[in-house]
Amino acid sequence: MGYTSLAKWFHWVTAGLMLVALPTGVVIEHIKDSDKMAFYAIHESAGLTILLVALARLAWRLAHPVPPQQGIPPWMRKAADGVHHALYAALIIQPILGFLATNAFGFPMQGATAYLGLFDLPKFMEANTPLAEWLLMFHAWLGWLIAGLLALHIGAVVFHQAIRRDGTLLRMV
């Protein structure tokens, strides 16, 4: 038994957004200043969209439990649950940290970095560089943790598909 069409949509939209948010986040500090605003706009819009999709996905998931799967050892199920729960938490906390950091740096999502290039979001705090640097440090740390969790997730998919051949991948495609 597989996931619902909407659950699959949430999964793959999140994956696509992650393919935008993670690389742009990593390279921003290496981009020349004259080109940074475009990268910030893309990164921040992808991040905020991830937050919105993750919240909707979590609400859907709470109302529609994971379809049962036979033949998975309990330790694998617990490991999978742990990675999934950590990813849900990280995909909600990460964009909030980033949004707070940009506001604390004095750069709310307005003008050149408006959400999706269209919507200015309200500024809700005055610039506070020490707070911004602290938030950015945790935002970066959590970004690397997300990359590690994704590596575990993708590695498990490959393991289930190539080694166990148990149909796990087919539940989400």
C-alpha positions as CSV (number, residue, x, y, z in Angstrom):
1,M,0.0,0.0,0.0
2,G,1.4,3.4,-1.0
3,Y,1.0,7.0,0.1
4,T,-1.8,9.3,-1.1
5,S,-1.2,11.4,-4.1
6,L,-1.1,14.5,-1.9
7,A,1.5,13.0,0.4
8,K,3.6,12.2,-2.7
9,W,3.2,15.7,-4.0
10,F,4.3,17.2,-0.6
11,H,7.4,14.8,-0.6
12,W,8.6,15.6,-4.2
13,V,7.8,19.4,-3.9
14,T,9.9,19.5,-0.7
15,A,12.7,17.5,-2.4
16,G,12.7,20.0,-5.4
17,L,12.7,23.0,-3.0
18,M,15.6,21.5,-1.1
19,L,17.6,21.1,-4.4
20,V,17.2,24.9,-4.6
21,A,17.6,26.0,-1.0
22,L,20.6,23.9,0.1
23,P,23.0,24.7,-2.8
24,T,22.1,28.4,-2.9
25,G,22.6,28.6,0.9
26,V,26.0,27.0,0.6
27,V,27.3,29.2,-2.2
28,I,26.0,32.6,-1.1
29,E,29.0,33.5,0.9
30,H,31.2,32.8,-2.1
31,I,29.3,34.9,-4.6
32,K,30.5,38.4,-5.3
33,D,28.5,41.1,-3.5
34,S,27.0,42.5,-6.7
35,D,25.3,39.2,-7.4
36,K,24.3,38.1,-3.9
37,M,20.8,39.6,-3.8
38,A,19.5,37.3,-6.5
39,F,20.9,34.3,-4.5
40,Y,19.4,35.6,-1.3
41,A,16.0,36.1,-3.0
42,I,16.0,32.5,-4.4
43,H,17.3,31.0,-1.2
44,E,14.9,32.8,1.1
45,S,11.8,32.3,-1.1
46,A,12.6,28.5,-1.4
47,G,13.2,28.4,2.4
48,L,9.9,30.1,3.2
49,T,8.1,27.9,0.7
50,I,9.6,24.8,2.4
51,L,8.2,26.1,5.7
52,L,4.7,26.4,4.3
53,V,4.8,23.1,2.5
54,A,6.3,21.4,5.6
55,L,3.5,22.7,7.8
56,A,0.8,21.6,5.4
57,R,2.6,18.3,5.0
58,L,2.7,17.8,8.7
59,A,-1.0,18.6,9.1
60,W,-1.7,16.1,6.3
61,R,0.5,13.5,7.8
62,L,-1.1,13.8,11.2
63,A,-4.5,13.1,9.6
64,H,-3.2,10.4,7.3
65,P,-0.8,8.0,9.0
66,V,2.0,6.2,7.2
67,P,0.7,3.2,5.2
68,P,1.7,0.0,6.8
69,Q,4.6,-1.9,5.4
70,Q,5.3,-5.6,6.0
71,G,8.7,-7.2,6.5
72,I,10.6,-4.2,7.9
73,P,12.5,-5.1,11.1
74,P,11.6,-3.0,14.1
75,W,15.0,-1.4,14.3
76,M,14.8,-0.2,10.7
77,R,11.3,1.2,11.3
78,K,12.6,3.1,14.4
79,A,15.6,4.4,12.5
80,A,13.3,5.5,9.6
81,D,10.9,7.2,12.0
82,G,13.7,9.0,13.8
83,V,15.1,10.4,10.5
84,H,11.7,11.4,9.3
85,H,10.8,13.1,12.6
86,A,14.1,14.9,12.6
87,L,13.6,16.1,9.0
88,Y,10.1,17.4,9.7
89,A,11.4,19.3,12.7
90,A,14.4,20.7,10.8
91,L,12.4,21.7,7.8
92,I,10.2,23.8,10.1
93,I,12.9,25.2,12.4
94,Q,15.4,26.0,9.6
95,P,13.4,28.5,7.6
96,I,12.3,30.2,10.9
97,L,15.9,30.6,11.9
98,G,16.8,32.0,8.5
99,F,13.9,34.4,8.5
100,L,14.7,35.6,12.0
101,A,18.4,36.0,11.1
102,T,17.7,38.1,8.0
103,N,15.4,40.4,10.1
104,A,18.0,40.7,12.8
105,F,20.6,41.6,10.1
106,G,18.2,44.4,9.1
107,F,17.2,42.8,5.8
108,P,13.6,41.6,5.9
109,M,12.1,39.9,2.8
110,Q,11.3,43.2,1.1
111,G,12.2,44.8,-2.2
112,A,15.0,42.8,-3.9
113,T,14.4,39.8,-1.6
114,A,10.6,39.9,-1.4
115,Y,9.0,36.5,-1.1
116,L,8.8,35.0,-4.6
117,G,9.9,38.4,-5.9
118,L,6.3,39.6,-5.3
119,F,5.4,39.9,-1.6
120,D,7.1,42.1,0.9
121,L,7.0,40.6,4.3
122,P,6.8,42.9,7.3
123,K,9.9,43.9,9.2
124,F,9.3,42.8,12.8
125,M,12.6,43.7,14.6
126,E,15.3,46.3,14.6
127,A,18.8,45.2,13.4
128,N,20.7,43.3,16.1
129,T,24.0,42.0,14.7
130,P,25.0,39.8,17.7
131,L,21.6,38.1,17.6
132,A,21.7,37.8,13.8
133,E,25.1,36.2,13.9
134,W,24.0,33.7,16.5
135,L,20.9,32.8,14.5
136,L,22.9,32.5,11.3
137,M,25.3,30.2,13.0
138,F,22.5,27.8,14.1
139,H,20.9,28.2,10.6
140,A,24.1,27.1,9.0
141,W,24.6,24.2,11.5
142,L,21.1,23.0,11.0
143,G,21.6,23.2,7.2
144,W,24.5,20.8,7.4
145,L,22.4,18.5,9.7
146,I,19.6,18.5,7.1
147,A,22.2,17.6,4.4
148,G,23.3,14.7,6.6
149,L,19.7,13.6,7.3
150,L,19.0,13.7,3.6
151,A,22.0,11.5,2.9
152,L,20.7,9.0,5.4
153,H,17.2,9.1,3.9
154,I,18.5,8.7,0.3
155,G,21.0,6.0,1.4
156,A,18.1,4.1,3.0
157,V,16.1,4.4,-0.2
158,V,18.9,3.0,-2.2
159,F,19.4,0.2,0.3
160,H,15.8,-0.7,0.3
161,Q,15.6,-0.6,-3.5
162,A,18.9,-2.2,-4.5
163,I,19.7,-4.5,-1.6
164,R,16.4,-5.5,0.1
165,R,14.2,-5.0,-3.0
166,D,11.2,-4.6,-0.8
167,G,9.3,-2.0,-2.7
168,T,9.8,0.8,-0.3
169,L,10.7,3.3,-3.1
170,L,7.5,2.4,-5.0
171,R,5.4,3.6,-2.1
172,M,6.5,7.2,-2.8
173,V,6.6,7.3,-6.6
